[in-house]
Amino acid sequence: MEENFIKIYHWLYPLSWLYGIGVCLRNKLFDWGWLRSKSFDVPVICVGNLAVGGTGKTPHTEYLIKLLQKNGVNVATLSRGYKRKSRGYVLADDKSNVRQIGDEPYQIKNKFPNARVAVDENRCHGIEQLLKLENPTVEAIILDDAFQHRHVKAGLNILLTDFHRLLCDDALLPAGRLREPSSGKNRAQMVIVTKCPDDIKPIDFNIIAKRLHLYPYQQLYFSRFRYGMLTPLFPEKTNSRKVLSSLTGDEQVLLVTGIASPAPLQKEVESYTPHVKLLAFDDHHDFTPKDLLQIKEQFQHLEEWKRLIITTEKDAARLKLHPALDETLKPYIYVLPIEIEILQNQQYITKTLLAMLERIQETAAFLKGKMHTQPETAIILGTGLGSLAGEITEKYEIRYEEIPNFPISTVEGHSGKLIFGKLGHKDIMAMQGRFHFYEGYSMKEVTFPVRVMRELGIKTLFVSNASGGTNPDFAIGDLMIITDHINYFPEHPLRGKNIPYGPRFPDMSEAYDKELIRKADAIAAEKGIKVQHGIYIGTQGPTFETPAEYKMFHILGADAVGMSTVPEVIVANHCGIKVFGVSVITDLGVEGKIVEVSHEEVQKAADEAQPRMTEIMRELINRA
């Protein structure tokens, strides 16, 4: 591996430590929830790095745009528009220039005219504006260089690190080039080592993987640059297009760059002709008339008839419309485009990004075609809430077997249909019949409807269940408002590749919305309905618990135990959906009160509690 690009100013370490304290404190404030991160109703993919520039963010952003567009996704990009002269939100169009949106967004818009390209220093505001667009609506957003912009909770964080300057070899600013400590890499679900040499060996993959110390949830990929055909910046001045391999070795090249790391590009051009003069400016350099005069002077020193100027796409965006660019230079300026090639498992990246998204969107598209209401409230009509379906007015129904990709409930007493309509004055969506792990479904199938809800614009989810009480103060027929849960399932619903609807590690400190709980308590007091509060533990099933298991669950802190709810609540939180949950205590697992129980008896106890649960839920939904 080459490490000659790494330069650490050790004498600046004291300043780096001070800088690091500030950065770490800021990150902790986000981790603790004192500073808030916002999630959105479309997949948000963040492409970023820990270092200051030079990892190839824009080419990788373009790679993702091409990938998503190829698969029919209406994609938008959002960046701050570094060094632009405008402020606030700007949506690029065919009349936008570099001064308005910045060089990299301008480059992206020219290459992908059908993509929405926007800039806004406030990424949350920028995303909100993009989501207002119609014909077509935005289905996915790529954030270019927003890994440190933690006010946005991206669904998928892709972290880039340069092969020649791995983040594990670098140091914090100003001693090194890191914007935050290398531990920041832990927020990424995908890490890509960029700018790999053509002759990289399999052992290098293993060495780098060990040195980066990634966690099992993080996927590691390697990429390299592929250089395209040299294209004239001013085609009206010359009709010739060149490929680097067509250079004979006699050419005199002035390589003009305003990028963070020009060395790999210089090495690439020198592999075809040794006569390369590098004129390097700072990253995103705003060329002045003096700079253009310097370019002209350097060019005139090259041997006539064999000379040309090569620049990058990013620099070309700033040079093309520059009023001080000498006309005599224009026929000689060529642009060298860069594309990304994933070295291993390229097809796996594609599947990761698209497979689940496609299924969810297919199902959502089918339902949107059938819907003539726009609910933001959903109800899973579990045990104890079946009668609520009869109170839905102006309703229309869709059976599960009609819906593409939807599972079908196999449990007796659980219908299988979606109900749309009004409950009071609220548009609602109700699931009559849920899916359980014990039926043989995977956790992704169990929770698939919740992800579809998110795609349909659901903001709040109400769930109910039947449960066995482990709290000795409970009685059969009690209603327990769920304040928290314990996940005792053998498989986690978020296991595997993170679906870009939420972060890799969703916060679960308020899995059940406290404000909804407060309102439910107030409603119960008004109606004279007794309610309990407690912790629900979710288990695999389908057997009811043994006395020893009931005792264990009580020791663990659970007040009630059941076979549902927890996976749905976890995924709802991952999708940014607020949750309220309630259990009907249908049997008791308290020593001295345990009796043989059947599914029919559970159903009977739940039926008796239905009027009270329905009354609370009906009122709560309309007040939420």
N, C-alpha and C positions, 0 to 999 in steps of 0.2 A: 504493500500500500504506500501511496505517496503522502508524505506529511510535510513537504516543503512549503505548503501554503499556510501553515499554522504559525502564527506569530503571537506570542503572549508577552505583554508588558508587565513583568512581575512586580516592578516597582510601583505599579498602580493598584495592586491588590487591596490596600486599605480603602481606597475609594470604591472598589468593586464590592467590598464587604458592606459598606454603608448603603450602596445602591441595592444590594441584595436584600438587606433588611427591609427596605421600603417595598420592594417587589413582593417579597414573601408575605409581608403584612397585608398588602392589597389582596393577594390570592387567598389568604386565610379568611379575610372578610367576606369574600365570595363563598368560600367553602362552608363558613359558619352561617351563611344566609343573611349577614348584616348588610351586604351589598347584594342586590337582587339580579338574577339572570332571568331573561324572558325567553320562553319558547314560543313557537309559532305553528300554525296549522298546515304548513307545508314542510317537506323535508329540507333541512338546511345543512349544507355540506361546507365545512370550513377547511380551506387550504392555507396552511401557514407554516411557520418555522420558529425556532427559538433564537436563531442568529439574525443579525442585521443584514438582510438582503443576500443575494447570491446563491440561492438554492434551486431556483427555477420554478417559482410559484406560478407565474403566468403561463408558461408552457404546460404545466400540469393542470391548471384551470382549463386551458383550451382542450386538453386531452379529455377531461370530464365532460365538457360541453359537447364535444364530438360524440362521445360515448352515449350520453343521455339523449341527444337529438336523434342519433341513429336508432334509438329505441322508442322514438315517438314522444319523448318527454319535453314539454314546453319549459325550457330552462331559462333562468335569469342569473346574471352575475351582479355582485355588488362589491364595491371597494370604496376606499376613502378618496380615490382620485389624487394620489400624491402629486404635489407641486402644481395642481391646477390653479387657475386664477379665479374660479367661481367659488361660491359657498353654498352649503345646504344640499338639498336633494336635486339632482339633475338626471333626467332620463335621456340617454343618448339617442339621436336619430341620424339620418343620413347627412344632416347639415352640421352636426357637432364637430368641433375641432379640439386639438390637443389642449389649448388653453382653457376650454370649458370643462373637460372631463379627465384630463391627464393622459400621458402617453400609453400606458398599458390598457386602460379601458378603450381608448381610441383604436389601438391595435386589435383588440378582441372584437369590437363592433365591426371593423372592416373585414375581418376574417369570417365572422358569423353574423351576417346582417339580420338573420331571423331571430337571433337571441336578444332578449331584453338585457341591456347593459346600463347600469345605473351607478352613480357615485353619491355618497353621503358620508360625512364624517361621523354622523350618528347612525350606526348600523341598524338599531332597532327602528328608528324612524324610516330609514331607507327600505327595510323589509315591509313595514306597514304600507308604504306607498306602492311598492311592487305588488302587494296582495290586492290592491284596489284595481289593478289593470284587468281589462276584459278583452275578449276577442283576439287571441285566446287568453285565458287566465294562466297565471304562473303556477306550475306544478312542482318546481324544485328551484332552490336558490343556492348558488355557489358563492361563498364569501372568499374573496381573494385577499390574503394577508389579514386574517382576523383572529388568529390563535390567541392573542393577548386581549382581544376585545370581549371580555367575559360577560358584558351586559347581555349578549346574545347567547342562548343555550342551544348550540348547534346539535343536530342529531348525529352527525358523523364528523369527527375531527381527524383530518389527515395532516400529519406532521412530516415535513421534509427536512432532511439533513444531508449536507454535501459529503460525498465519498471522500474528498480530499481534506475535509475539515469536519469530522464527525462531532456531534454535540458533546460526546463524552470526552473529547480532547480539548474542548474550548473552555473559556472562562467568561465570567460576567464582565459586562462593560464597566469601566473603560479598559480594563486589562486585556480582555478578549472581545468577542463579538456577540456574546449571548445577551438577549434582552431579559431573560429570567433564568433561574437556576435550571440545570439539566433535569431536575426532578419534575419540571413542568411537562416533560414528555408523557407522564403518566395519565394526562388528560386525553391523550390521543387514542383512538381505536385502531388507527392504521398509521404505520411509519414507513416512509419511503426513503431509501438511500439514493440520492440523485447523482447525476453526472458520473456514473460508473464508467471506467475505461472499457474499451472493446475487448481487451484481453483479460477481463476479470475472471478469476478461477473459482470453481466450486468451494474450495477451502476458504476463500475470502468471504463468501456468504456466511459460513459457519463462524469464522473469527469475528466478523462484525456483529452477528446476532448475539454472541456471548458478551461482547464489549458494551453493547447498548443496554443490556440487562432489562429487557422488556418483560412485561407480565404475560401470563397465558392468554389474557383477553385481547392482547395487541397482536395484530398481524403485521409482518415485516415483508416489504417488497423492495426490489431494486430496479432502478430505471437508468437509462442513458439517453443522451441527446442523439437524434438523427437529423442531419442537416439536409435541407431540401435544395432545390435548384436556385442558383443565383438569378434573381429577377431584377430587371432595371427599375430603379426608383422612378424614373421618368421614361416610360415606354415610348412616349412620342418622340423622344430624342434619340433612341436606339431601339432596334427591333431584336437585338440579339439576347438570347437567354443562355446561360452557361450552367454547367454542373462543375462542381469542384474537381471531379476526376478528369475533366477535359483540359484543365490547366496543364501546360507543358513543362512547367518548372522554371520558365524564363520570365514569367510575369512578375511585375513589380507591384506589390499590393500595399496600399495604405489602409490599415485596419482601424476604423474610427468607432470607438465604443464609449457609451455612457452607461455601463452596467457595473454591478458590484464585483463580479469576478470574470474578467476577460481572458484569463490564462487558458482555460480549456478551449475557447474559441480560437485563440491565437495558435495553440498547438495543432488544432484541426486544420487550419489554413496552411500552416507551415508544413504539414504532411504532404501537401501538393506542390507548394513552391517555397523555397527557403527565403525568398526575398520579400519578407513581410516587415513592414514598419508599423508598430503599434502606437496609435495616438489615443491614449485612454483618458477619459474624463470621469468625474464622479457619477455615481448611479443617479439616474433621472436628471442628468445635467441639462440645464436650460442654456442652450447654445447662444452665445453673444456674437455680435459682428466681429469682435476680436478673435473669437474661437474659429469662426468661419474663414477669416483671413489666414489664421495659422494652418488650417486644413489645406487651403489653396497653396500656401507656400511649401508645405511638406510634400504635397502632390507634385508640384513643379520640379522638385528635386529628384523625382523618379525618372527613369529612362523613358523617353517618349516612345509611343506606339506599343509599349508593353505594359502600360500602367493602368491600374483601375483602383477604385475605392470600394471597399466592402464594409458594410455596416449591419447592425442588427435591426430587426423589425421594430423594436422599441425606439431606437435612435432614429430610424427612418421616419417614424411618426412625427418627431420634432423637427427633422430637417426638411421634410417635403414642402411645407408651406412657409419656410423661413424667408423673409423678404431680403435678407442679406446674403443668401446663397448665390454664389457666382454662377452665371449662366454657362460659362465654359466648363464647369465641373459636372453639370447635370448628365451629359452622355456617359460619364465614366462611373457613376454611383450605382452599385448593385446591393441588393438586400439579400441576406442569407437567412432564410426561415429555419426555425428550430421546431422539431416535433419530438414527442416523448415515445420511447419504446420501453415497455415493461419487460424485464428480463425473465421473470419466472411467474408462472401461474396468472398470466394476463386474463385468461378466461374466468378465473375465480373472482377477480375484482369485479368483472362485469356481472357475474351471478350475484355477488354480494350486494351490489348496489341496486340491482334491478328485480331480482326474482320475487321477493316478498312484496316490493313496491308495486310490481305489475299486477299481482293477484289482488292486492288491496284496491288498487285503482280500477281494475276491471269490475270488481264487485261494487265499488262505490259508483262507478259510471252506470252500471245496470240499475241500481237503486235510484240514482238521480233522475234517470229516464222515466221511472215509475212514480216519483214523488211530486206532489204539487203543494207541499208545505216545506218549511225550512226550520225544523226543530233544532234547538240548542240544548235540549234536555232529553236524556235517555233513561229508561228504567229497565232493569233486568227483573222481570216478574218471577222471582224465585218463590219458594215456599212461603206462604203467608200473604202474598200480594196478588194472587190470581184474580180475585174479585175486582181489583182495580181496573182490569181490562174492560169490564162492563161499564165503567164510568167514562170511558173515552168516547167523546162525541166526534162527529164528522170524520169517522175513521175509515181507513182503507187498509187492507191487509195483503201481505206477500208471504207465501209459504216458503219455508227454508229450502225445500227441494227445487224451487223455481230459481233460486239465487245462485249464480255461478260461484264456485269455490266455498260455499257455505257448508259447514257440517250439518248433520241432522241428529236431533236429540233422540236417544234410545231409551230414556227413562220413563217408566210409567208415571203418568200424572204431569208430565212436562210436554205441553204442546210445542209445535214447531213452526212459528210464524212471527214475522215482524208486523207490528201494529203502528200505524201513523194516525194522528188526529189531534184533538184538543182535550186537555184536562184542565177544566176551568177556562182560563184565558190563555193558557200556554200551549204552543205547539210542542208535541212530544213524540218520541219514538220509543216503542216498548218491545223488548224481546220476551215473547211468551215461550219459554223453554230455553234453558242454557245448556252448555256442554261441560262434561266432567272428565277429569283425567282418568277416573276409574272405568269409563266407557271404552277406553282404548285409544282415545285421542291424544295426540301430542299436546304439549303446552301451547305451542304456536297455533294449533287448531282450536284449542279451548278459548284462547284469547283473541282469535282472529276477528270476531265481531266487534270487539272494542276498538281495534285499529281501524276497522271500517267506519265506526262511529266518528272517530277523529277525522277521517277523510270527509265525512258528511257535515262536519262543522259542529259536532256535539261539544259542549263546554262543561256540562255537569252530568254525572252519572249517579243514579240511585239504585242500590242493590239490596236484596233481602235473601234470607236463607232460614232453614230450620237447623237447629243445633242442639247438642246435648249440653246441659248445664253442669259445670264442675264447681261452681260457687255454691257453698251451702246456704247462702241467703236467698238463692233463686228458687222459684217454684215453677212447675209445669204451666205453660201458658204465658209466662212473663215475656215482655218485649225488652230486648237488650240493645240499646244504641251502641254500635261498635265504635270505640275510641281508638283502638289500635289492633294490630294483629301479629301473630307469630306464623311464619311460613314454615310448615313442617312437611311440605311436599318433597318428594325425592328428586324432582326436576324443577329448575327455575324457569319461569316464562320468558326471561330475557337472556337465557343461555344462548351462546353462539354469537354470530356476527350481529353487531348492533344495527337494528333497523333505524334509519335516520329520521325518526320522529321525536327523539329525545336523546339525552346524554347516555354515555356508556354506564355511568354510575348515577342513576336518578336519586335525588334526595327523597327519603321516606320519613322525615321527621314529622310530617303532618299528612300521613296517608289518607286520613279521614278529616275532611274540612271542619275546622273548629267553629267557624261561623254558622255552618249548617247544623252542627250539633247544638249550638246555643239556641238557634231558632226552633229546632225540634223540641228541646226541653221546654221552651216557652209555650209552644203549641200544646204539648202534653199537659202542662199545668192548666192552661185555659180550658181544655176539654175534660179535665179530671181523670186523665189516663195515667196509670202508674207505668213508669219506665225504669229500667235498670241501665247502668253503664258498665261496660266491660271489654275485655280483650278476647278476641276470637282467634283460635288456632285452626289452621287449615291442614287437613290430612288427606292422604291418598284415597282411603276407602277401598272397596265398597262395604267392608264389614263395619258394624257398629263397634264401639270401643269396649275392650275388656275392663273390668274394675281396676286392674293394675295400670292400664293406660290412662283411664280417667284420673287416677291418683297422680300419675306422673305429670299429666298436662296441667293439673291444678298447681303442682309444685313449681312447674315452669312459669306460672303466672297467668295461665289462661282461665277465663271465666266461662267459656263456652267452646265447644269443638264441633266442626262440621267438615264437609267434603267439597266446598266450593269457595267462591268469593275472593279469596286471597289472590289467585293468579290474575283475575280480572281487575282487581284494585291496583296491583303492581303495574300492569300494563297501562291502565288509565292514568296513573301518576306519570309514567314514562311519556305518555302522549300529552301531558299538560291538562288533563281533565280532572276537575274537582269531584270528590266522591263523598257520598253519605251512605252508610250501611246500617242495617238493623237485622237482628236475629230473633226468631221465635224459639223460646226454650220449649222443646217438645218432649224431652225426657231428661232425667237427672242421672248424672254419674257421680253422685255424692254417696259416700259410704253409709250403708243403712237404708238408702233410698233407691238403690239400683234394682230395677226389675227387668224382665225380658221385654224387649221392644221389637216391633216390626215396622216396616215401611208404612203400612196402612195406619198404624197407631200414630206415627209421626205426622202423617198427612191429616189425620183427624184433629190432633192437637193444634196444628197449624190453621186448620179451617176455623176452629173456634176463636183463634186470636185475630183472624183476618179483619173483622170490622174495626178493631182498635188500630191495627197497623195501617189499614187503608185510610182511616181518618187523618192520622198524623201525616202520612205520605202525601195525600191529596193537598192538604193545606201547605205543607212544606214546599212542595213543587211550585205552587203558585206564589209563595213568598220569596223563593230563592232568586 
